[in-house]
Amino acid sequence: MDIAIYDETNQINEKNKTMMEAILQFSAKKLSIPENAEISISVVENDKIREINKEYRKKDAVTDVISFALEDDEDIFMTLDALDTDIPRDLGDIFLSYDKAVEQATEYGHSFDRELGFLLVHGFLHLNGYDHMTEADEKEMFALQEEILREYGLTR
């Protein structure tokens, strides 16, 4: 999977970027995502994610992660699979608040890497059709999220 990471905060170091790419690749393999898939990650500050949240979700508040799936429609998945081509699948974009990740890592008493990994996997699952709008969907998504983090080795 091709992963583009844009750090608007200048706070993400090479170790962080390596881990981000590795956990996303691990997640993609777990979900059987085609190797030619593409994804972009933007690490932003609280002001930026608040602006995005307000504009696209009509919520004037800072949040930790927002995902924009480009393949939200099941018909797109079936059409792309039926074509059996080498056209890259652009899964979408994840916006992650660096400030919120630092804050939540401290609040939950685990490492920044654990929080960063958690938010990335959460956003990645959203890009791949998982959601937590109902109790059943939440249970399924959160169980898979924890399974991925545990198998990857990012525990609390």
N, C-alpha and C positions, 0 to 999 in steps of 0.2 A: 504494500500500500504506500502510495506517495503521500507524505505528510509535510505540509508547509507550516512552520511555526513563526509567528510574527509577535515579537515582544515589544509592545509600545511602552513598557515601563522601564526597560533596560535593567531589570532585576533578575531575569532568568539566566543562569549561568550554563555552561556547556554540560555539566553533570545533570542539571535539571532537564535540559533539552534531550539528552541521551535517554534519560528515564522516561520522559514523555513519549518519545518515539517508540521505545521498547514496550511500554504498557499498552499503547495503542495498537502496535503490531500484534502483541499477544492477544488483545481483545478481538482484533480482526480475525485472527486464526481461530479463536474459540467460536466465533459466530460464522465461520466459513465465508468470510467476505473475500471476493475475488482480489487477486494480487494487483490488478490494474486499477483498483479503487483509489480515489483521491479525497483528501480532507484538509481543511485548514483550521489552525488554532491561532486565535489572537488573544494574547495576554494583555489585559488593559487595567487601568486604574478604576477606582470606584465611580468617579464622575462619568466616565465613558460608559460603563455598564449600566449605570442608572439611566443615562440618556437613551441607550438602546432599549432597555426595559420599558421606559416610558413610551417611546415611539412605536415599538412593535407589539408590546403586550399590554399597553395602557396602564402600566403600574409604575408610579413615580416613587421608586425605591431601589436601593442598591440590592443586587442579588449576587450569588456566587458564580453561576454558570448559566449561559443561554445557548441553546442549539438551534440552528436553522437547517433543517433537513431539506435537501433538494429532491429527494426521492420519497416524498411523503405518500404518494399515491401508489397503491399496490399494482395498478395497471402498468406503471413505469417499470417496476421490478419484473413483471411477467414479460413485458415487451422486450426489455434488455436481455433477459435470459433466453427468450425465444430466438432472438437475433444471433446469439452465440458469436458475437464479434469481439474484437479487441478494443472497442471503444471504452476509454476509461470511465468508470462510474464515479461521478462527483457526489460523494455522500452528503456534503454540506460543510457548514462552518460552526465552530465552537468558539464562543467568547467567554473568557474566564477572568474573573477579577483577582488580580494578584493580592491586593489589599485584603480582600475577603478571605482568600485562602490562608494568608498569614494569621489573620484574626481567628479563623475557625480552627486552625491547627493548635493554637494556644488554648482556645476555649475547650476543645475536646481532648487536650492533653496528648496529642500525638505529633509526629514529625510533619514538617512542611511537605516532604515527599509523599507521605501517606495522604495528606489532604489534596495535594495536587493530583495524585493518581486517582483518588476517589472522584474528584470533580471531572476529570477527563473521561473516566469510564462512564460516569453518569451521563455526561453530554454525548458520548459516543453511542450509548444505548438509545438515547433519544433519536439520534440520527438514523438509527436502524430499526425504527418502528416501535420501540418500547416506550411506555408511558406509565404514569402513576395517577391517572384521573379517577380510577375506581380502586376499591380495596384489593380486588383480585389482581388487577394489573400492577398495582404497587407491590404486592407480595411477590409476584413473578419477577418484576424488574429488580427490586432490591435484593432478592435472593441471588439472581444472576450476577449482579454487581458485586456482592460480597464474595461469591464464588470466584469470580475473576481476580479480585484483589487478593484473596487468600492464595489461590493457585500461583499467582504472579509473585507472591511473597511480601505484599504490602499490608501487614496487619497492624492493628492498633497497638 
